[in-house]
């Protein structure tokens, strides 16, 4: 919640997230949501790609951990 609640909150400052917000997994998805809510057209393609990359990385990490845990259990 730190990334979404404080670092990326568009109501604080000029609405541009700080440099530290870029490393959180919710940055891309948050920008896509804000763009979808307040823009006339969709222009958050880099943030959408970043969100999909984070999704793939987390899915691979989850699969690795589950495979390792299930191998150790049997």
C-alpha positions in Angstrom: 0.0 0.0 0.0 3.0 2.3 0.4 3.5 2.6 -3.4 -0.2 3.1 -4.3 -1.2 5.1 -1.2 1.6 7.6 -0.9 4.1 7.5 -3.7 1.6 7.3 -6.6 -1.3 9.3 -5.2 -2.3 11.8 -8.0 -3.8 14.1 -5.4 -0.4 15.0 -3.9 2.0 17.3 -5.7 1.6 17.6 -9.4 0.4 14.0 -9.9 3.7 12.6 -11.2 4.9 9.7 -9.1 8.3 9.9 -7.4 11.4 8.0 -8.6 11.0 5.3 -5.9 7.4 4.5 -7.2 8.9 3.1 -10.4 10.3 0.0 -8.7 7.0 -1.1 -7.1 4.9 -3.7 -9.0 1.8 -1.7 -8.8 3.3 1.4 -10.7 2.3 0.3 -14.2 -1.2 -0.9 -13.2 -1.8 2.3 -11.3 -0.8 4.5 -14.2 -3.0 2.5 -16.5 -6.0 3.0 -14.2 -5.4 6.7 -13.9 -5.0 7.1 -17.6 -8.2 5.1 -18.2 -10.1 7.3 -15.8 -8.9 10.7 -16.8 -7.7 10.6 -20.4 -9.7 10.9 -23.6 -7.7 8.1 -25.2 -5.4 5.3 -24.1 -1.8 6.4 -24.0 -0.3 4.3 -21.2 1.2 1.6 -23.4 4.6 1.5 -21.7 3.0 1.2 -18.3 0.7 -1.6 -19.6 3.8 -3.5 -20.9 5.5 -2.9 -17.5 2.4 -4.3 -15.7 2.5 -7.4 -18.0 6.2 -7.9 -17.3 5.6 -7.7 -13.6 2.8 -10.2 -14.0 5.0 -12.6 -15.9 7.9 -12.3 -13.4 5.6 -12.9 -10.4 3.9 -15.9 -12.2 7.3 -17.5 -12.9 8.5 -16.9 -9.4 5.3 -18.4 -8.0 5.6 -21.4 -10.2 9.2 -21.9 -9.2 8.4 -21.7 -5.5 5.4 -24.1 -5.8 7.4 -26.6 -7.8 10.1 -26.6 -5.3 7.7 -26.9 -2.4 5.8 -29.7 -4.0 9.0 -31.6 -4.8 10.2 -31.3 -1.2 6.8 -32.5 0.1 6.9 -35.8 -1.9 
